[in-house]
Each structure stands twice: as structure tokens, then as C-alpha cells.
Amino acid sequence: MDEQLTFDFEQRPTIKGYPELRWTGKRPYRSTQYYPAQLKETYGHETNGWINKIYWGDNLQVMSHLLKDYRGKIDLIYIDPPFDSKADYKKIIEVRGVGKAESDSTSFEEKQYGDIWTNDEYLQFMYERLILLRELLAENGTIVVHLDYRKCHHIRLIMDEVFGADNFRNEIIWTYNGGATPPRDYPRKHDNLLRYVKDCQKGKWIFNIEYRPYNEQTAERMKHIHKGVMVDLDRGTPVTDWWTDIKVPTGPRNQEKNGYPTQKPEKLLNRIIKACSNEGDLVLDCFMGSGTTQAVAMKLGRRFIGADINLGAIQTTTKRLLSVANEIESAQMKLEDTEKDVKYTGFEVYNVNNYDFFRNPLEARDLLISALEIQPFPQGEIWDGELDGRMVKIMPVNRIATKADLQDLASGLPYKTYEKRKKENPTQPVERITIVCMGHEPDLKAALEKELIDYKVDIEIVDILRDKANLQLKRDSEAEVAREGDKLIIREFYPMNLMQKLSLQKEKVEEWRQLVDSVMIDWNYDGVVMQPSVTDIPEKNEMVKGIYDIPEDSGTIRVKITDLISESLEVEVR
């Protein structure tokens, strides 16, 4: 069966004289298993046998899934991974149709993702993903990793190890203005882009030189210096590795801004994608965020794959790509057939491993603690809480628990306490442990017992994927949707979690449409994959229609209503 496929990775030989970055708990990552993906939604159609792909899930599992069909086939990889900024990134959620708020009563901050790590945890996280990215990269491919001062020096050493120091091509400095000025330091106003190729020995990596115009003084001087010599002054001079001409999108009127934290400007991705790929090439961004890479790739006629663990990123990117596709298709209609470029505007949305419990991983711990009635401990403790005399550990969510996770857990246990308990009661377990996970590798319990072989332990595994029917993890949304003649009418919509958050703000909402981000409708749902022909995505200050004309050839109707915090409810109407 496909689910049992495993992939072994080629290990680069150790080269004398090259430094290697070490950290506590550094583990080799030599193989992974195949993870299934479920197709959930399709927008548009194939072009030349290809349709773009968006994945919701842990990108380690997404890339393990991609290895089966795309190993060595990705032409360009761009990632903007966590920076270890020690911050939680938030998005302001505003109720629609109320105008500019005079107070906080019509808006609130919603956490999108956290960027708080221990150093060792962060480095292992990046190490494993960079190894998988190398496996996916084509022989003539390029990878660009976007970082800042916090971890750039560490990640460059890891990339030297994974990709080979000889395959390093550039450290690009992207400078920008704005933001606070520290009183005791120089303002930090640049990011670092590390550019590596898969194999510099073959010398066939893709690179398209971009030129910038000479300024007037330089152009005049060049005319005098090169009298009698052909110099292409109109073409200009090549862009260097110091980028000062790309600004961060700011201001409420900026058309690119969509409210997603750490959003990068399209001009930045435009330069990278044009330089390091050709039309029709395949581009991957597995830290997708707001979908800038995918939007620019679509505009430039590249194929793309995107992934993110945050459902808010999936919803934001889906809306953005639908808007870009509409713009492209409208522009193409005005052109003659001979003038049209090939654009890949269709895309599919997948879940990997069907982990659809938590819209936001930051909320997972609290939801599980509430659902399982765990007595919580402060964050930062070894254990997350206690349940019926058992110490509870909640493993990372939205991916399966691995034996490597248990090694990390075992390394921090209180062994002095265990020695004391063992001497006092040699026949009793030194600890009663409950592991809460969302799926797990085989023999996980046996693996932990092996780690603790010197001690008797009582271990219980609670698998949320298996036991989900017995848990109430969150309140589901409700809706009243009816078919009246040739009209589909959404009468009411109750997004329970959003309404709870708004109740904390003491906000009164006049009608359900104020709480809705989008409505998607498939008039002929096949029971498996939504293929919406209606995508009602209003502008920021507008609201969805709520009433829709039903086509004569409609069958089973599937309606997807997404609220302002990206939680969706799907309803069937016959």
C-alpha cells in the first residue's frame, strides 16, 4: 500500500576542513514515510496537463508526500521560514459593514502562528526540512531561503552541510526602511536571502540576469569613457546582491496587503522567480503564508506547489489566487490567440493526513486540555498537565508523533526523582504517563519504554485521530440554508467560535453576513471534491450576497461558508 512507502536519502560525504554546526539533540534524518493526501477542492482547470496544488498540513509530511511524484523535479524553491523572532504573529479581525471602528469593540486580534523556539528545537526543525527540500530540488534547480540576522548564520552552516558549501551562490541583502529606531543600536533594516543550487559542478542551473537602468550621471560618464565602443546604455547594469529598490507593502490603500503577518512584497518574489526559473517551471514554497510566491508564479506563467500548516494561510491564499486567476483570464480575453501566454490558473486544495481538527496550532493545546479535562501546568514545564494521577504530554499537533519526539521528551525527564521512587517502591511505576497525539509511528509505546529501560513506567497513548468521536474539541458552526424555487438562500449562519470571541468584546452583530469572509458553491457536488462555480469573496468593506441563482442543471448543492477567522462550515442542499 502507498501508506507504507518509505524514502531513503542520499547522505553527502563528510569533507575535511568544513565546519559542521552542532546542537543538543541533533539527529540524522535519513528516511521518511509516505503520507496520504485528500483532495478537498478544485478551482479552474488543467493547463497542458497540469493543475497547481495547495496543501494544508505540516510541511514535513507534505514534502514526504511529494517525494513519490516530485523527487528531483522542483525547479525553484523559495521559503520564508520562521525567523525565531520570539513573537506571536496576529491578524486583526474586523466585523464587516460597520465602518471605521471608534474602539476595539468591532475588532480583535487573532493569533495566526507563533515564532518562539528553543535554539536546538529550531535548528532540528530546519535541518530536517532542508534535507527534504534538497531531495525535491531538480539537478539544475535553485533554492532561496529568506531569513534575517537572528538565524542566518546558523542556517547557512546547515545549508553548507545539506547542499554543499560549493553550491552556495549568493547571500542577497534586501534592505528596507520604516519601523522603530532602537536607542542603543543601529536600526536593523535588512533581510538575508541565501541562494544555493543543487549541483554547481554541472554548471547548468537556471539564472536569468536582470538589469537596472543607469542613472543619468553614470550614463553620461559611460558615453565619454566608451567613445567608439558599443555599450548598451539602454539595457543598464546587472542587478547585484544588494537590493535597495523593493519596498515593504505598507499603508491601508496598498492593494497587496491582506492583513497576513510577515507578508512579503510581490516585487521581491517577482525578481527571484524571474531570475531563477523559466516559464512553465515548477516552483515550491512550503512556508506559504499569504501566498505571495504562488500569486507571482501564476502571473509569471510558472507552475507551483504551496503548503502551510495554518488554515488561515490556506484560506488567504485561496482567495488571493482566485482573484489573480480572474485578473489573468480577463486580460487574456482581450488578446488574440497568438498574443496569449500560457498561464496556469487552475489549482487544487489538499489535506495531508486529514488533520483538520485545529485551524490554528496555537489553540490546540488549550482545546485538548479542555476536551480531555486535563489539569493544566504552566507552559514551559515538561508535562502539559495532570489527568487522574497521570502526567500528560501533548505531542506536536497536525502531524503524527514520532520516536524522535519521544527521545526529546526522555532527555528532559527528572531521573533523580525516578531513582528515588525506584528505591522506595521497586515494584511500582516511577511515573504514569499519558501521551496525547494525532496519529503516531508504529510501536510508539514500546519506543518510550525502551528509552526508559532502567525504570518501570505505566504508559498510555491517546490518539486523537482514533478517538476523535469521543471528543468535543470545538463548537461547530451552524447554518440555515434553503432552496426556494430557483434561488439558494442562506438565512442564518452561526460561527460559534467567532461569536464567542466577539462576545468577549461585547460586540453586537446585526446580521450574519458581517461575520462571513466568503461563500463557495458547487452546484453539482460529487460527494468527494468541491468544485465551486460560485466564489463570493467580497471586498473588505462589503458583504457576501447570501442569495444565489440556481442553474437549471444543478444536482446536489454543496455550500462552504467561511467566517472571519477562517473556520468553515459545509452544508449540502438537495
C-alpha positions in Angstrom: 0.0 0.0 0.0 1.1 3.6 -0.7 1.0 4.5 3.0 3.8 2.0 3.7 6.2 3.5 1.2 9.5 4.8 2.7 12.2 7.1 1.2 15.9 6.9 2.0 18.0 10.0 1.5 21.5 10.2 0.0 24.0 11.4 2.6 26.5 13.9 1.5 30.1 12.7 2.3 31.9 14.4 5.1 34.5 16.8 3.7 37.6 17.5 5.8 38.1 21.2 6.6 34.4 22.2 6.5 32.8 23.2 9.8 29.7 21.5 10.9 27.1 23.1 13.2 26.2 21.1 16.3 23.3 21.4 18.7 21.9 19.4 21.5 19.7 16.6 20.2 21.0 16.8 16.6 19.6 13.7 14.9 20.4 12.4 11.4 17.4 12.5 9.1 17.9 9.6 6.6 14.4 8.4 5.7 10.7 9.3 5.9 7.5 7.5 5.1 4.8 8.4 2.6 1.8 10.3 3.9 -1.5 10.3 2.1 -3.3 13.5 0.9 -7.0 14.1 0.4 -8.2 16.3 -2.5 -10.8 18.7 -1.0 -11.4 21.5 -3.5 -10.7 22.2 -7.2 -10.8 25.7 -8.8 -10.4 26.1 -12.5 -9.0 23.6 -14.9 -5.8 21.9 -16.0 -3.5 23.7 -18.5 -1.2 21.5 -20.6 -1.9 18.5 -18.3 -1.1 20.5 -15.1 -3.1 22.0 -12.2 -1.4 23.8 -9.3 -1.5 22.3 -5.8 -2.0 23.8 -2.3 -1.6 21.6 0.7 -2.8 22.1 4.3 -0.6 20.3 6.8 2.8 20.0 8.4 5.3 20.7 5.6 7.5 17.8 6.7 4.6 15.5 5.9 3.6 17.4 2.8 7.1 17.1 1.4 7.2 13.4 2.3 4.0 13.0 0.3 5.5 15.0 -2.6 8.6 12.7 -2.8 6.7 10.0 -4.6 5.9 12.1 -7.7 8.2 15.2 -7.5 11.6 13.9 -6.2 14.2 15.8 -8.2 11.5 17.8 -10.2 11.2 21.1 -8.5 13.0 23.9 -10.4 12.9 26.6 -7.8 12.3 26.5 -4.1 11.7 29.8 -2.2 10.9 29.6 1.5 10.3 32.3 4.1 10.5 30.1 7.2 10.2 31.1 10.9 12.9 33.6 12.0 12.8 32.6 15.7 11.7 36.2 16.3 10.3 35.3 19.8 6.9 36.7 18.8 3.4 35.5 18.3 2.0 36.9 15.0 -1.5 38.2 14.9 -4.1 39.4 12.4 -6.7 42.0 13.2 -10.2 40.6 12.7 -12.8 43.2 11.9 -16.5 42.8 11.7 -17.7 43.7 8.2 -20.0 46.6 7.3 -19.5 48.7 10.4 -17.2 51.4 9.0 -14.1 52.5 10.8 -14.2 51.4 14.4 -14.0 54.0 17.1 -13.0 51.4 19.7 -11.9 47.8 20.0 -15.5 46.6 20.1 -15.7 45.8 16.4 -12.3 44.1 16.1 -9.9 41.8 17.9 -6.5 40.3 17.4 -6.4 36.6 16.3 -3.1 34.7 16.7 -2.1 33.2 13.4 1.1 31.4 14.3 4.0 31.5 16.9 7.7 32.0 16.2 9.0 31.1 19.7 11.6 28.3 19.8 14.4 26.9 21.8 17.6 27.2 19.7 18.0 23.4 19.4 14.4 22.8 18.5 14.5 25.4 15.8 17.8 24.1 14.2 16.5 20.5 14.1 13.2 21.7 12.6 15.0 23.5 9.8 17.6 20.7 9.3 15.0 18.1 8.6 13.1 20.3 6.2 16.2 21.4 4.3 17.1 17.7 3.7 13.7 17.0 2.2 13.9 20.2 0.1 17.2 19.0 -1.4 15.6 15.7 -2.3 12.8 17.5 -4.2 15.1 20.0 -6.0 15.9 19.3 -9.6 19.6 18.8 -10.7 19.5 22.3 -12.3 17.4 23.8 -9.6 17.8 26.7 -7.1 16.7 27.2 -3.5 16.4 30.6 -1.9 15.9 30.8 1.9 14.7 34.1 3.4 16.0 34.9 6.9 17.2 37.7 9.0 20.0 38.4 11.5 18.7 36.0 14.1 19.4 32.7 12.4 21.0 33.4 9.1 24.5 32.4 10.2 23.2 29.1 11.7 21.1 28.2 8.6 24.0 28.9 6.2 26.1 26.4 8.0 23.3 23.8 7.9 22.8 24.5 4.2 26.5 24.1 3.6 26.2 20.7 5.2 23.0 19.7 3.3 23.6 21.2 -0.1 27.4 21.5 -0.1 29.4 24.7 0.5 30.4 24.8 -3.2 26.8 25.1 -4.2 26.4 28.4 -2.3 25.9 31.2 -4.9 24.8 34.4 -3.2 23.8 36.0 0.1 21.5 38.7 -1.1 20.8 41.6 1.1 17.3 43.1 0.9 17.2 46.5 2.5 14.1 48.4 3.5 13.0 51.4 5.7 10.4 52.1 8.3 9.8 50.7 11.7 11.2 51.6 15.1 14.7 53.1 15.8 16.4 51.4 18.8 18.1 53.9 21.2 21.3 51.8 21.7 21.8 50.0 18.3 21.9 50.7 14.6 18.4 50.1 13.2 18.1 46.6 11.7 16.8 47.2 8.2 17.6 44.2 6.0 16.8 40.6 5.4 19.1 37.9 4.1 18.4 35.6 1.1 20.6 32.6 0.9 20.8 31.2 -2.6 22.1 27.7 -3.3 21.9 25.5 -6.4 21.6 21.7 -6.4 24.8 20.9 -8.4 27.2 23.7 -9.4 29.6 21.1 -10.9 27.4 20.6 -13.9 27.1 24.4 -14.3 23.5 24.2 -15.7 21.5 25.9 -13.1 18.9 28.4 -14.2 19.8 32.1 -13.9 18.3 35.0 -15.9 20.2 38.3 -15.4 18.1 41.3 -14.6 19.3 44.8 -15.5 18.6 48.1 -13.9 18.9 51.4 -15.7 22.0 53.6 -15.2 21.3 56.9 -13.5 21.8 60.0 -15.6 25.3 60.8 -14.3 26.6 57.3 -14.8 25.1 57.1 -18.3 26.7 60.4 -19.3 30.1 59.2 -17.9 29.8 55.9 -19.8 29.3 57.8 -23.0 32.6 59.6 -22.6 34.5 56.6 -21.3 33.4 54.3 -24.1 33.7 56.5 -27.1 33.8 54.4 -30.2 32.9 51.3 -28.3 29.4 49.7 -28.4 27.8 50.0 -24.9 24.2 49.1 -24.4 23.3 52.1 -22.2 19.6 51.4 -22.6 19.9 47.9 -21.1 21.7 49.2 -18.0 23.8 47.3 -15.5 23.1 43.9 -13.8 21.3 43.9 -10.5 23.7 43.0 -7.8 23.3 41.1 -4.5 22.3 44.3 -2.7 18.6 45.1 -3.2 17.5 48.6 -2.2 14.7 49.2 -4.6 12.0 46.9 -3.2 9.8 48.4 -0.5 7.7 46.6 2.1 3.9 46.9 1.3 2.5 49.5 3.8 -0.5 51.7 4.2 -4.2 50.8 4.1 -4.5 51.6 0.4 -1.8 49.2 -0.7 -3.5 46.6 -2.9 -1.1 43.8 -1.9 -1.8 44.0 1.8 -4.2 41.3 3.0 -3.6 41.6 6.7 -1.4 38.4 7.0 1.6 38.8 9.3 5.1 38.9 7.7 3.7 39.3 4.2 6.4 39.9 1.6 6.1 42.2 -1.4 5.3 40.7 -4.8 8.2 42.7 -6.4 10.6 40.7 -4.3 9.2 37.3 -5.4 8.9 38.6 -9.0 12.7 39.2 -9.1 13.6 35.9 -7.5 11.2 33.8 -9.7 12.2 35.5 -12.9 15.9 35.1 -12.2 15.9 31.5 -11.0 13.2 29.9 -13.2 11.7 29.9 -16.7 8.1 30.0 -17.9 6.5 26.6 -17.3 9.0 25.7 -14.5 7.7 24.3 -11.2 8.0 26.5 -8.1 7.6 25.3 -4.5 7.0 27.3 -1.3 6.2 25.1 1.7 6.0 28.1 4.2 3.3 29.7 2.1 1.8 32.3 4.4 -0.3 34.7 2.4 0.5 33.1 -0.9 2.8 35.7 -2.4 5.0 33.1 -4.1 2.0 31.3 -5.6 0.4 34.6 -6.8 3.5 35.8 -8.5 4.2 32.4 -10.0 0.7 32.3 -11.5 1.2 35.8 -13.0 4.6 34.8 -14.5 3.4 31.6 -16.1 5.1 29.2 -13.7 3.5 26.1 -12.2 3.5 25.9 -8.4 3.0 23.9 -5.3 2.3 25.5 -1.9 1.9 24.3 1.6 1.2 25.7 5.1 0.2 24.3 8.5 -2.1 27.3 9.3 -5.6 27.1 7.9 -5.7 30.9 7.8 -2.9 30.8 5.3 -4.8 28.3 3.1 -7.9 30.5 3.1 -6.0 33.7 2.5 -4.0 32.1 -0.4 -7.1 30.5 -2.0 -8.9 33.9 -2.1 -5.8 35.6 -3.4 -5.3 33.0 -6.2 -8.9 33.2 -7.3 -8.5 37.0 -7.6 -5.3 36.7 -9.6 -6.8 34.0 -11.9 -9.8 36.2 -12.6 -7.4 39.1 -13.5 -5.4 36.9 -15.8 -8.4 35.4 -17.5 -10.0 38.8 -18.0 -6.7 40.1 -19.6 -6.4 37.1 -21.8 -9.9 37.5 -23.2 -8.8 40.9 -24.7 -5.9 39.3 -26.6 -5.7 37.5 -29.9 -4.8 33.8 -29.6 -1.3 34.4 -31.0 -0.7 37.0 -28.2 -1.7 34.9 -25.3 0.9 33.5 -22.9 0.5 30.1 -21.2 -0.8 30.8 -17.6 -1.5 28.1 -15.1 -4.6 29.5 -13.2 -6.3 26.3 -12.0 -5.4 24.9 -8.6 -6.4 22.1 -6.1 -6.5 22.2 -2.3 -5.5 19.1 -0.4 -5.3 18.0 3.3 -2.3 15.9 4.2 -3.1 13.1 6.7 -6.6 14.6 7.2 -5.5 16.7 10.2 -8.5 19.0 10.1 -9.1 19.5 13.8 -7.2 22.6 14.5 -7.5 25.7 12.4 -4.7 27.3 14.4 -1.9 25.2 16.1 -1.6 27.8 18.8 -5.0 26.9 20.1 -4.5 23.2 20.0 -3.0 22.7 23.5 -5.9 24.6 25.2 -8.5 22.8 23.2 -7.1 19.4 24.0 -6.7 20.3 27.7 -10.4 21.4 27.8 -11.7 18.4 25.8 -9.8 15.8 27.9 -10.4 17.7 31.2 -6.7 17.9 32.0 -5.5 19.9 34.9 -3.0 22.2 33.1 0.5 23.1 34.1 2.2 26.4 33.1 3.7 26.3 29.6 7.4 25.5 29.6 7.0 22.6 32.0 8.0 19.1 30.9 4.4 18.0 31.3 1.3 19.8 29.9 -0.8 18.8 32.9 -2.2 16.0 35.0 -5.2 13.7 34.5 -6.3 11.2 37.1 -2.9 11.0 38.6 -1.1 10.6 35.3 1.4 13.1 33.8 0.1 14.2 30.4 2.3 15.2 27.4 0.6 16.7 24.4 2.8 16.0 21.3 3.1 18.4 18.4 -0.3 18.8 16.6 -1.2 18.5 13.0 1.4 15.8 12.5 2.0 12.3 13.8 4.1 11.7 16.9 7.5 10.1 16.1 10.1 8.2 18.1 12.4 11.2 17.7 9.8 13.3 19.6 9.9 10.7 22.4 13.7 11.0 22.5 13.4 14.7 23.1 10.8 14.1 25.9 13.0 11.4 27.5 16.1 13.7 27.6 14.3 16.1 29.9 12.7 13.8 32.4 13.5 14.1 36.2 15.7 11.0 36.5 16.9 11.8 40.1 13.3 11.7 41.2 12.8 8.4 39.3 15.8 6.9 41.1 14.4 7.9 44.5 10.9 6.4 43.6 12.5 3.2 42.3 14.4 2.7 45.6 11.4 3.4 47.7 8.9 1.3 45.7 10.7 -1.1 43.3 7.5 -2.8 42.2 5.6 0.4 41.4 6.0 2.5 38.2 8.2 5.6 38.7 5.8 7.5 36.5 2.3 7.1 35.0 2.4 8.9 31.6 -0.3 9.7 29.1 0.9 10.7 25.6 -1.7 12.7 23.6 -1.0 12.7 19.8 -2.6 13.0 16.4 -1.6 9.7 15.0 1.8 8.1 15.7 4.5 5.9 14.3 4.2 2.2 15.0 5.3 0.9 18.4 5.5 4.3 19.9 4.7 3.0 23.4 7.5 0.4 23.1 9.9 3.0 21.9 9.3 5.1 25.0 9.7 2.1 27.2 13.0 1.4 25.5 14.1 5.0 26.2 13.3 4.4 29.9 14.5 0.8 30.1 16.0 1.3 33.5 12.7 2.3 35.0 9.2 0.8 35.3 6.7 3.2 33.7 3.0 3.0 33.0 2.4 4.5 29.5 -0.9 5.2 27.8 -1.3 6.6 24.3 -4.3 8.7 23.5 -4.6 9.0 19.7 -6.9 11.9 18.7 -7.3 10.6 15.2 -8.6 7.3 16.5 -10.6 8.7 19.5 -12.0 11.9 17.9 -15.6 10.7 18.0 -15.4 10.8 21.8 -14.1 14.3 22.0 -15.7 17.7 21.6 -12.7 19.8 20.5 -14.6 22.9 19.5 -18.1 24.1 18.9 -19.2 23.5 15.3 -20.7 26.3 13.3 -24.4 26.1 12.3 -26.3 27.5 9.3 -29.7 27.6 7.8 -29.5 27.2 4.0 -32.6 26.6 1.9 -33.6 26.1 -1.8 -36.6 28.3 -2.7 -37.6 27.8 -6.3 -34.6 28.9 -8.4 -32.9 30.6 -5.5 -30.4 29.4 -2.9 -30.8 31.4 0.3 -28.6 31.5 3.3 -30.9 32.6 6.0 -28.7 32.4 9.1 -25.1 31.5 9.9 -23.8 31.0 13.4 -19.9 30.7 13.6 -19.8 29.6 17.2 -16.1 30.1 18.0 -16.0 33.5 16.3 -19.2 34.6 18.1 -17.6 33.5 21.4 -14.6 35.7 20.7 -16.9 38.6 19.8 -18.9 38.2 23.0 -15.7 38.8 24.9 -15.5 42.1 23.0 -19.2 42.8 24.0 -20.0 43.2 20.3 -23.5 43.0 18.9 -23.7 41.9 15.3 -26.7 43.0 13.3 -26.7 40.2 10.7 -24.8 37.0 9.9 -23.2 38.4 6.7 -21.0 40.7 8.8 -19.2 37.6 10.1 -18.6 35.9 6.8 -15.4 36.0 4.8 -16.5 34.0 1.7 -19.2 31.7 0.3 -18.3 29.0 -2.2 -21.0 26.9 -4.0 -20.7 23.7 -6.0 -23.9 23.2 -7.9 -23.1 19.6 -8.7 -21.2 18.1 -5.8 -19.9 14.6 -6.5 -19.7 13.7 -2.8 -15.9 13.9 -2.6 -14.3 17.1 -4.0 -15.9 20.5 -4.1 -15.6 22.3 -7.5 -17.1 25.7 -6.7 -18.6 27.6 -9.7 -19.7 30.4 -7.3 -16.9 32.1 -5.4 -18.5 35.0 -3.5 -15.5 36.8 -2.0 -16.5 40.4 -1.2 -14.1 43.4 -0.9 -13.1 44.3 2.7 -15.9 46.7 3.3 -18.6 44.7 1.5 -20.6 41.5 2.4 -21.5 38.3 0.7 -24.7 38.3 -1.3 -26.4 35.4 0.6 -28.9 34.8 -2.2 -27.8 33.0 -5.4 -29.4 31.9 -8.6 -29.5 28.1 -9.0 -28.7 26.9 -12.5 -31.2 24.5 -14.3 -28.7 21.6 -14.4 -27.9 21.7 -10.7 -27.8 18.5 -8.7 -26.6 18.1 -5.1 -25.5 21.5 -4.0 -22.6 22.0 -1.6 -22.2 25.3 0.2 -19.0 26.3 2.0 -19.3 29.3 4.4 -16.0 30.6 5.8 -16.1 33.0 8.7 -13.7 35.9 9.6 -11.3 33.6 11.5 -11.1 31.1 8.6 -13.3 28.4 10.1 -15.6 26.8 7.5 -19.0 25.1 7.6 -20.0 22.9 4.6 -23.7 22.2 4.0 -25.4 20.1 1.4 -28.7 21.1 -0.2 -30.7 18.8 -2.5 
